[in-house]
Amino acid sequence: MNTLSRLPNMLYGGDYYPEQWDKNDWEKDIELLKKANINFVRLNIFSWALNQKDEITYNFEWLDEVIELLDRHGIWFGLGTGTAAHPAWMAKKYPDILRVEFDGKKRKFGGRHNSCPNSPTYRRFAKQLVRKLAQRYKNHPSLILWNISNEFGGACYCENCEKAFRVWLRRKYKTLDHLNRAWNTMFWGHLFYDWDEIVAPNLLSEHFGENQTMFQGISLDYARFNSDSMLECYLLEYEEIKKEMPETIVTTNIMGAYKPLDYFKWAKHMDVIGWDNYPSIDTPVSYTAMMHDLMRGLKDGQPFLLMEQTPSQQNWQPYNSLKRPGVMRLWSYQAVARGSDSVLFFQMKRSRGACEKFHGAVIDHVGHDRTRVFKEVMELGTELKQMGNTLLGATVPSKVAIVFDWENWWAVEYSSGPSIALKYIDEVHKYYRALFKQNIQADFIHTETDLKQYEVVIAPVLYMLKKGYAQKIEEFVRNGGVFITTFLSGIVDENDLVVLGGYPGELRPILGIWSEEIDALPPERKNTIEMKKEIGLSQKTYSCNLLFDLIHSEGAEVIAEYGEDFYKGMPAVTRNKFYHGEAWYIATSPEDQFLEELLMFICAEKGIQPLIEKVEGVEVSKRVKNGYAYLFLLNHNAHEVVVPIGKMEARDIITGRTVAEQINLPRYGVAILEYSET
């Protein structure tokens, strides 16, 4: 249950590691955090070894002292379970807890995320630890939420996992006959006669590279199994906390478009989504915005928590660039604009040693409040404090949705062809960016999401068509919706088996086309899209590359054709009228301008208008709450801009000023315009 909207202020703060410092420093640290307007910290993220020195001895007294200090200064806390890194003594005594890597090497103690998710030892000790923490702190009034482990990730290929994989497969397929059919094991003589013959797919068995596998069905199932295994570990801890505190908020910090874990599946068991945002200095603004929107979409548009970001630089990127003055504030508001109910940092105080000593922090190594970063954090905290809970719980309205599916992502990039250059995230971002640049908001949805609330649904590279999804799309289009999909869609089922009878499989009648062949060329080799129907685009010719479906119309209207190669004159873009709606097929990867103009045309036909007029480098987003709209204007330019806002008269809730017709935004400036929607 997410009750954060009941708080008087947005959560502002982040990770604090007092265990890394002498007790004499704690009081001064917390006084500095209070001065920076910090109202919340996360504790106990990596403290398993400190909390448990052996099998029976637990030590939480240090944590009691820190919590008491925080409470005295009026700072809320979130409690980590500490299970992200097991103690060295545990690895020494119980080597089954150690992971086996993709290349078959067994790890020694070290690093973090170093536990086998299917180790009985890991699960037993983790469960015991969390039970003791929950029993000890369940009645503390300043405890806002629980954070299980930290950035779950990786994979293990040990004997524990191999045995658990077989159990998982038995549960899914019931019989070996069913499994053999699903995996197409007649190919290359892979027929299995006993469950114990099945081994984990890695470099010792089915793989000849990270994404290169001889048997996609086996590797795809192992990806599902690995995600499920870690989810089981999460749920073990979740259930222990809920036994003691059924109404508390329990979550974990996830990592955007992190490939190994199916976050849509995880989200069902997270009371609120919390995620860690670490763009580089050259990460496209639209990509970061897409990650925020994806995180919001995991729980059907509910607000999320920005759990981590750096106040300035990141230690682990190739170039540890500083956030320029104003950028930390700008990127913090970007998260809020797209649905975050918090602004949290990693970390509160910069570590003295190890690999994160050059990662940014509110309190730097110098140890005082006179640094640029501290002053910026303090100023942003003042602004957020003045807003109170105005934005908490506000939602982000959209009539456009983009389908995102982790299993489809795995399948696309495990496939042996048609192009090594095809990256699922890149194609999804391409369509998102086209909407983003036109100030049209979009939700990210899963294949289980109800489509009725949307006017336009876009499914880039819907390679894997899950059972029943074609019928859901057909009903959506039949009732007046617009469906847009692309090359390499509808090709396989959930086992990565090709749907026979012609591409795009079950989507064929909805799209009104048949795809005969797929040409794949190096990305630098281009073709052209030649417009054949006048739909208001600015040009007659656009470029395209990557993949080229050779399609035939089976009733669909041909909007554009290829302009070159032996398939010159064949359809490149089609529109099929289907009952009250229509379905579009884009048979290649077009240039950005084409997509921007095409999606603008389609949205306009459905009455979907940009939030405001486009201004280069200015991001626009809207949240709504209790009959009021909050229009966020974020200037990502290093220079001042003038943003026209039309006939709107609104109040900037940051400055308190009333604005009309236009607003001046300084370099990296932000405005949040409040106006009534009634």
C-alpha positions in Angstrom: 0.0 0.0 0.0 1.5 3.3 -1.1 0.6 6.0 1.5 3.4 8.4 0.7 0.8 11.0 -0.7 -0.3 11.5 2.9 3.1 12.9 3.9 3.4 16.7 4.5 6.4 16.9 2.1 8.0 15.1 -0.7 10.7 12.7 0.4 14.1 14.4 0.0 17.4 12.8 0.9 18.9 9.4 0.2 21.5 6.9 1.2 23.4 7.4 4.5 26.1 4.9 5.6 27.0 5.9 9.2 28.7 2.5 9.7 31.5 3.8 7.4 32.2 6.6 9.9 33.3 7.1 13.5 30.3 7.6 15.9 31.7 11.1 16.7 30.9 12.1 13.1 27.2 11.1 13.2 25.8 14.1 15.0 27.6 16.6 12.7 26.6 14.7 9.6 22.9 14.7 10.6 23.1 18.4 11.5 24.5 19.1 8.0 21.8 17.0 6.4 19.1 18.9 8.3 20.6 22.2 7.1 20.4 20.9 3.5 16.6 20.4 4.1 17.0 16.6 4.0 13.9 14.9 5.5 14.6 11.2 4.7 17.5 8.8 4.6 17.9 5.2 3.7 19.9 3.1 6.1 21.3 -0.4 6.5 21.7 -1.1 2.7 25.0 -3.1 3.0 25.2 -3.9 6.7 24.7 -7.7 6.8 28.3 -8.4 8.0 28.0 -5.7 10.7 24.6 -6.9 11.8 25.5 -10.6 12.0 29.0 -11.7 12.9 28.2 -15.4 13.0 25.3 -17.8 12.7 23.7 -16.8 16.0 25.1 -13.4 17.0 23.2 -10.2 15.8 24.1 -6.6 16.5 21.6 -3.8 15.9 22.7 -1.4 18.6 24.6 0.8 16.3 21.4 1.1 14.1 19.3 2.0 17.2 21.7 4.9 17.9 21.6 6.3 14.4 17.8 6.1 14.2 17.5 7.8 17.6 19.8 10.7 16.2 17.7 11.0 13.1 14.5 11.0 15.1 15.8 13.8 17.3 16.4 15.9 14.2 13.1 15.1 12.7 14.4 13.1 9.8 12.4 10.0 8.6 14.2 6.9 7.5 13.8 4.0 5.2 15.2 0.7 6.3 17.3 -1.6 4.1 17.3 -5.3 4.8 21.1 -5.4 4.2 20.9 -8.6 2.1 22.6 -7.3 -1.0 26.0 -8.6 0.1 26.5 -11.7 2.3 29.2 -11.7 5.0 32.7 -13.3 4.4 32.2 -15.8 7.1 29.1 -17.1 5.4 30.9 -17.6 2.1 33.7 -19.4 3.8 31.5 -21.8 5.8 28.8 -22.3 3.1 30.3 -22.2 -0.4 27.0 -23.1 -1.9 26.1 -19.4 -1.4 28.6 -18.3 -4.1 27.6 -17.8 -7.7 28.8 -19.5 -10.8 29.3 -17.0 -13.7 28.2 -17.3 -17.3 31.6 -18.7 -18.3 31.3 -21.5 -15.6 33.7 -20.0 -13.1 32.7 -20.2 -9.4 33.2 -16.9 -7.6 35.0 -16.4 -4.3 33.8 -13.9 -1.7 33.9 -10.3 -3.0 32.0 -7.5 -4.6 28.3 -7.5 -4.0 25.3 -9.2 -5.6 27.5 -12.2 -5.0 24.9 -14.6 -3.7 23.3 -17.5 -5.6 19.6 -16.8 -5.6 18.8 -20.5 -5.3 21.2 -21.2 -2.4 19.3 -22.6 0.5 21.9 -21.0 2.8 21.3 -17.6 1.4 17.6 -17.8 1.6 17.6 -19.2 5.2 20.0 -16.6 6.6 18.3 -13.7 4.7 14.9 -14.7 6.0 16.1 -14.9 9.6 17.9 -11.5 9.3 14.8 -9.7 7.9 12.5 -11.3 10.5 14.7 -9.9 13.3 14.8 -6.4 11.7 11.1 -6.3 11.2 10.4 -7.4 14.8 12.8 -4.8 16.2 11.7 -1.8 14.2 8.0 -2.5 13.4 6.6 0.2 15.8 9.0 3.0 15.0 6.9 6.1 14.0 9.7 7.5 11.7 10.0 4.4 9.6 8.6 5.3 6.2 9.4 2.3 4.0 11.5 -0.8 3.6 14.1 -1.4 0.9 14.8 -5.1 0.2 18.4 -5.8 -0.8 19.7 -3.3 -3.4 19.6 -3.4 -7.2 18.9 -7.1 -7.7 20.7 -8.3 -10.7 23.1 -10.7 -12.5 22.6 -14.5 -12.9 23.9 -17.7 -11.5 24.6 -21.0 -13.3 25.6 -23.3 -10.3 24.2 -26.7 -9.5 21.7 -25.1 -7.1 20.3 -23.1 -10.0 20.5 -26.0 -12.5 18.4 -28.1 -10.1 16.0 -25.3 -9.5 15.7 -24.7 -13.2 14.5 -28.3 -13.7 11.9 -27.8 -11.0 10.8 -24.6 -12.7 10.5 -26.4 -16.0 8.5 -29.3 -14.6 6.1 -26.8 -13.1 5.7 -25.0 -16.5 5.7 -27.8 -19.0 4.5 -30.7 -16.9 5.9 -33.3 -19.3 9.1 -33.8 -21.3 7.0 -34.2 -24.5 5.6 -30.8 -24.0 9.1 -29.3 -23.2 10.7 -31.0 -26.3 8.0 -29.5 -28.6 8.3 -26.1 -27.0 12.1 -26.1 -27.4 12.1 -27.7 -30.9 14.6 -30.2 -29.6 14.5 -32.4 -32.7 16.8 -29.7 -34.1 20.5 -30.8 -33.7 19.4 -33.9 -31.8 18.6 -32.2 -28.5 15.8 -34.5 -27.5 15.5 -34.9 -23.7 14.4 -38.2 -22.1 15.0 -37.3 -18.5 14.7 -34.0 -16.6 18.2 -34.4 -15.2 19.7 -34.3 -18.7 18.8 -30.6 -18.9 21.7 -28.2 -18.1 21.8 -24.4 -17.6 22.5 -22.6 -20.9 25.8 -20.7 -20.7 29.2 -20.7 -22.4 29.7 -24.3 -21.3 26.5 -25.5 -23.1 24.2 -23.6 -25.5 25.9 -20.2 -25.8 28.8 -18.9 -28.0 28.3 -15.4 -26.8 26.3 -13.4 -24.3 23.3 -13.0 -26.7 24.3 -15.8 -29.1 22.6 -19.1 -28.3 22.0 -22.2 -30.4 18.7 -22.8 -28.7 16.7 -19.6 -28.1 13.9 -21.5 -26.4 16.2 -22.8 -23.7 18.0 -19.5 -23.1 14.7 -17.6 -23.1 13.3 -19.9 -20.4 16.5 -19.5 -18.3 16.1 -15.7 -18.5 12.5 -16.1 -17.2 13.7 -18.5 -14.5 16.6 -16.2 -13.4 14.2 -13.3 -13.1 11.7 -15.5 -11.2 14.5 -16.8 -8.9 15.5 -13.4 -7.7 11.9 -12.4 -7.4 11.4 -15.4 -5.0 14.3 -14.0 -2.9 12.6 -10.6 -2.8 9.3 -12.2 -1.8 10.9 -14.2 1.0 11.9 -10.9 2.6 8.7 -9.1 1.6 6.6 -11.6 3.4 8.7 -11.5 6.5 8.2 -7.7 6.7 4.5 -7.9 6.0 3.9 -10.5 8.7 5.0 -7.9 11.3 3.9 -4.7 9.4 1.1 -5.5 7.0 0.4 -1.8 6.2 4.0 -0.7 5.7 5.5 0.2 2.3 7.9 -2.4 0.9 10.0 -2.0 -2.3 13.4 -2.4 -3.8 15.5 -0.1 -6.0 15.4 -1.1 -9.6 17.4 0.1 -12.6 15.2 1.3 -15.5 15.5 -0.8 -18.6 17.6 -3.4 -16.9 17.5 -6.4 -19.2 17.9 -9.5 -16.9 14.8 -8.8 -14.7 11.2 -8.6 -15.9 10.2 -5.6 -14.0 6.5 -5.7 -15.0 6.3 -9.1 -13.2 8.2 -7.7 -10.2 6.0 -4.6 -10.0 3.0 -6.6 -8.9 4.9 -7.3 -5.7 6.3 -3.8 -5.1 4.1 -1.4 -3.0 5.7 1.5 -4.9 8.3 1.5 -7.7 11.7 2.9 -6.7 14.4 3.3 -9.3 18.0 4.5 -9.6 18.6 7.1 -12.3 22.2 7.6 -13.5 22.4 9.2 -17.0 25.7 10.2 -18.4 26.6 13.7 -19.5 25.7 12.7 -23.1 22.7 10.6 -22.4 19.8 11.9 -24.6 17.3 13.8 -22.5 14.5 11.8 -24.2 16.1 8.5 -23.1 16.1 9.6 -19.4 12.5 10.8 -19.7 11.6 7.4 -21.3 13.1 5.6 -18.3 11.0 7.7 -15.9 7.9 7.0 -17.9 8.7 3.3 -18.1 9.1 3.1 -14.3 5.7 4.9 -13.9 4.2 2.4 -16.3 5.2 -0.6 -14.3 2.3 0.0 -11.9 -0.3 1.3 -14.3 0.7 5.0 -14.1 1.1 5.2 -10.3 3.6 7.7 -9.0 7.1 6.2 -8.3 10.1 7.1 -6.2 13.4 8.4 -7.6 15.4 6.3 -5.2 18.9 7.2 -6.3 20.7 9.8 -8.4 24.0 11.5 -7.9 24.2 15.1 -6.6 27.1 15.6 -9.1 29.4 12.9 -10.5 29.3 9.1 -10.8 32.2 7.0 -10.1 31.6 4.0 -12.4 31.2 5.7 -15.8 34.2 6.0 -18.2 34.3 9.8 -17.6 33.1 11.0 -14.2 31.7 14.3 -15.4 30.3 16.8 -13.0 26.7 17.9 -13.2 27.0 21.5 -14.3 25.5 24.1 -12.0 21.7 23.8 -12.2 21.7 20.4 -13.8 21.1 18.5 -10.6 18.0 20.6 -9.9 16.8 20.3 -13.5 17.2 16.5 -13.6 15.5 16.2 -10.2 12.5 18.1 -11.5 12.5 15.9 -14.6 11.8 12.9 -12.4 9.1 14.8 -10.6 7.6 15.9 -13.8 7.2 12.3 -15.0 5.7 11.0 -11.8 8.2 10.8 -9.0 7.1 11.6 -5.5 10.6 11.8 -4.2 14.0 13.3 -4.9 16.7 11.0 -3.4 20.4 10.8 -3.8 23.2 8.3 -3.5 24.8 9.4 -1.3 24.6 11.6 1.8 28.3 11.5 2.6 31.2 10.6 0.2 33.0 7.4 1.2 36.7 7.6 2.1 37.8 4.4 0.3 36.9 1.7 -2.2 35.3 2.1 -5.6 32.7 4.8 -4.6 35.1 7.3 -3.1 34.8 9.6 -6.1 31.0 9.2 -6.4 29.2 12.5 -5.6 27.6 13.2 -2.3 25.7 15.9 -0.4 28.6 16.1 2.2 31.9 16.0 0.4 35.3 14.9 1.7 36.0 18.4 2.9 33.2 17.9 5.4 31.4 21.3 5.5 28.5 23.1 3.9 30.3 25.6 1.7 30.6 23.4 -1.4 28.7 24.2 -4.6 26.9 20.8 -4.5 25.8 21.3 -0.9 24.4 24.7 -1.6 22.5 23.4 -4.7 21.0 20.5 -2.6 20.0 23.0 0.1 18.3 25.3 -2.3 16.4 22.6 -4.1 15.3 21.3 -0.6 14.0 24.7 0.2 11.9 24.8 -3.0 10.5 21.3 -2.4 9.7 22.1 1.2 7.7 25.2 0.2 5.6 23.1 -2.2 4.6 20.8 0.7 2.5 17.9 -0.6 1.1 19.8 -3.6 2.4 17.3 -6.2 2.3 14.1 -4.1 0.1 11.5 -5.8 -0.5 13.6 -8.9 -0.8 11.5 -12.1 0.5 11.8 -15.6 -2.4 11.7 -18.1 -1.9 10.2 -21.6 -3.9 8.9 -24.5 -0.9 7.3 -26.2 0.7 4.1 -25.0 3.9 2.2 -26.0 4.0 -1.5 -25.5 7.2 -2.7 -23.7 7.8 -6.4 -22.9 10.9 -7.8 -21.3 10.3 -11.3 -22.7 10.0 -9.9 -26.2 13.2 -8.0 -25.6 15.0 -11.2 -24.6 13.6 -13.0 -27.6 14.5 -10.3 -30.1 18.1 -10.2 -29.0 18.6 -13.9 -28.5 17.3 -14.5 -32.1 20.0 -15.7 -34.5 19.1 -13.0 -37.1 18.0 -11.1 -38.9 20.4 -8.3 -37.8 23.0 -8.0 -35.0 22.4 -4.2 -35.1 18.8 -4.6 -34.1 18.4 -3.4 -30.5 15.0 -3.5 -29.0 15.5 -0.5 -26.6 16.8 1.6 -29.5 13.7 1.0 -31.6 11.4 1.7 -28.7 13.3 4.9 -27.9 13.0 6.0 -31.5 9.2 6.0 -31.3 9.1 7.5 -27.8 11.5 10.2 -28.9 9.2 11.2 -31.8 6.4 11.8 -29.3 8.7 13.4 -26.7 10.0 16.0 -29.2 6.4 17.0 -30.1 5.3 17.4 -26.4 2.9 14.4 -26.6 2.9 12.4 -23.4 3.0 8.6 -23.5 2.5 5.7 -21.1 4.4 2.5 -21.2 2.3 -0.6 -20.9 2.6 -4.3 -20.7 0.7 -6.9 -22.7 -1.6 -7.4 -19.8 -2.7 -3.7 -19.7 -6.2 -2.8 -20.6 -6.1 -0.8 -23.8 -9.5 0.9 -23.5 -8.1 4.0 -21.9 -5.9 4.8 -24.9 -6.6 6.2 -28.4 -3.2 5.2 -29.9 -1.1 2.1 -29.0 2.4 1.7 -30.5 4.2 -1.7 -30.3 7.7 -1.4 -31.9 9.2 -4.7 -33.0 6.5 -6.9 -31.4 8.5 -10.0 -32.4 6.9 -12.3 -29.8 3.2 -12.3 -29.8 1.9 -13.8 -26.6 -1.2 -16.0 -26.5 -4.4 -13.9 -26.7 -2.7 -10.6 -27.4 -3.7 -10.5 -31.0 -7.3 -10.7 -29.9 -6.8 -7.9 -27.5 -5.3 -5.7 -30.2 -8.1 -6.7 -32.6 -10.8 -5.6 -30.1 -8.9 -2.3 -29.5 -8.8 -1.5 -33.2 -12.3 -2.8 -33.8 -13.6 -0.3 -31.2 -11.9 2.7 -32.8 -8.3 2.6 -31.6 -5.2 3.2 -33.7 -2.6 0.4 -33.5 0.9 1.0 -34.9 3.6 -1.7 -35.2 6.7 -2.3 -37.2 8.9 -4.7 -39.0 9.7 -8.1 -37.4 6.4 -8.2 -35.5 4.1 -11.2 -34.9 6.8 -13.6 -35.9 7.1 -16.1 -33.0 5.1 -17.4 -30.1 6.2 -17.4 -26.4 8.6 -20.3 -27.0 10.3 -18.4 -29.9 8.7 -20.8 -32.4 7.8 -19.2 -35.7 4.0 -18.9 -36.3 3.5 -20.7 -39.6 1.3 -19.4 -42.4 3.0 -16.1 -43.2 4.4 -13.2 -41.3 3.1 -11.3 -39.2 1.2 -14.3 -38.0 -2.0 -13.5 -36.0 -1.6 -9.8 -36.8 -2.0 -10.4 -40.5 -5.8 -9.8 -40.8 -5.6 -6.7 -38.5 -2.8 -5.2 -40.5 -4.0 -6.3 -43.9 -0.5 -7.2 -45.1 1.7 -10.2 -45.7 5.4 -10.1 -45.2 7.3 -12.4 -47.6 11.0 -11.7 -46.8 13.1 -9.6 -44.5 16.2 -7.8 -45.8 18.9 -6.9 -43.3 21.7 -4.5 -44.3 24.5 -2.8 -42.3 23.1 0.3 -40.6 25.1 2.6 -42.9 23.3 1.1 -46.0 20.1 3.1 -46.5 17.0 3.0 -48.6 14.2 5.6 -49.1 10.6 5.8 -48.2 8.6 7.4 -51.0 5.2 8.9 -50.0 2.3 7.7 -52.2 -0.6 9.2 -50.2 -0.9 12.8 -49.1 -1.2 12.9 -45.3 0.3 16.2 -44.6 4.0 15.3 -44.2 6.6 17.9 -45.2 8.5 15.8 -47.7 8.0 13.2 -50.4 11.1 11.2 -49.6 12.6 10.0 -46.3 15.6 7.7 -45.5 15.4 4.4 -43.8 17.8 1.6 -42.7 18.5 -1.5 -40.7 15.6 -3.9 -41.7 13.3 -3.9 -44.7 10.2 -6.1 -44.7 9.1 -7.0 -48.2 5.4 -6.9 -47.8 2.3 -7.3 -49.9 -1.0 -5.5 -49.3 -4.0 -7.8 -48.4 -6.4 -4.9 -48.2 -4.2 -2.3 -46.5 -3.8 1.1 -48.1 -0.2 1.8 -49.2 0.9 5.1 -47.7 4.6 4.8 -48.8 6.8 2.6 -50.9 10.5 1.7 -51.0 12.4 3.9 -53.4 15.5 1.7 -54.1 16.9 -1.8 -54.5 15.1 -4.8 -56.1 12.1 -4.2 -53.9 11.6 -0.6 -55.2 7.9 0.0 -55.4 6.9 -2.5 -52.7 5.0 -1.1 -49.7 7.0 0.4 -46.8 4.2 2.0 -44.8 0.6 0.8 -44.8 -2.7 1.7 -43.1 -5.5 -0.8 -42.8 -9.0 0.3 -41.9 -10.4 -2.3 -39.6 -14.0 -1.8 -38.4 -14.0 1.5 -36.4 -10.2 1.8 -36.1 -7.1 1.4 -38.1 -3.7 -0.5 -37.9 -0.5 0.9 -39.3 2.6 -1.2 -40.3 6.0 0.5 -40.7 8.1 -2.1 -42.5 11.5 -0.5 -41.9 13.4 1.8 -39.5 12.7 5.3 -40.7 14.6 8.5 -40.0 13.4 10.6 -37.0 11.7 13.3 -39.0 9.4 10.8 -40.7 8.3 9.3 -37.4 7.8 12.7 -35.8 5.6 13.9 -38.6 3.7 10.6 -39.0 2.9 10.3 -35.3 1.8 13.9 -35.2 -0.5 13.2 -38.1 -2.0 10.1 -36.4 -2.3 11.8 -33.0 -4.0 14.8 -34.5 -6.5 12.6 -36.3 -7.4 11.2 -32.9 -7.7 14.7 -31.3 -4.4 14.3 -29.3 -2.6 17.7 -29.3 0.8 18.6 -28.0 0.8 20.0 -24.4 2.2 23.3 -25.8 4.1 24.5 -28.9 7.5 22.8 -29.4 10.6 24.8 -28.3 13.9 23.2 -29.0 15.6 21.8 -25.9 12.6 22.4 -23.7 11.0 19.3 -22.1 7.3 19.5 -21.3 5.2 17.2 -19.0 2.0 17.5 -17.1 0.7 16.0 -13.9 -2.9 16.4 -12.6 -4.4 16.3 -9.1 -7.7 17.3 -7.6 -8.9 19.2 -10.7 -5.6 21.1 -11.1 -2.9 20.6 -13.8 0.8 21.1 -13.2 2.7 21.9 -16.4 6.4 21.3 -16.1 8.7 23.3 -18.4 12.3 22.2 -18.2 15.0 24.0 -20.2 17.8 21.6 -21.1 19.6 24.3 -23.0 22.7 26.1 -21.7 21.1 29.4 -22.7 17.9 31.3 -21.8 14.7 30.5 -23.9 11.3 32.0 -24.2 8.5 29.5 -24.1 5.0 30.5 -25.5 2.2 29.0 -23.3 -0.7 30.3 -25.4 -3.7 31.9 -23.7 -3.0 30.0 -20.5 -2.8 32.0 -17.2 -1.1 30.1 -14.5 0.9 30.3 -11.3 4.5 29.1 -11.1 4.5 27.1 -7.9 8.3 27.5 -7.6 8.4 31.3 -7.6 4.7 32.0 -6.8 4.5 34.4 -9.8 1.5 34.5 -12.2 2.5 34.0 -15.9 0.5 34.4 -19.1 1.2 34.0 -22.8 4.9 33.2 -22.4 7.6 32.6 -19.8 11.4 33.1 -19.8 13.4 30.2 -18.7 17.1 30.7 -17.8 19.7 28.1 -18.7 18.7 24.8 -17.1 15.7 26.6 -15.7 12.4 25.0 -14.5 8.9 26.3 -14.1 5.9 24.4 -12.8 2.7 26.1 -13.9 -0.5 25.4 -11.9 -3.9 26.0 -13.4 -7.4 24.7 -13.0 -8.7 22.1 -15.5 -12.3 22.8 -14.7 
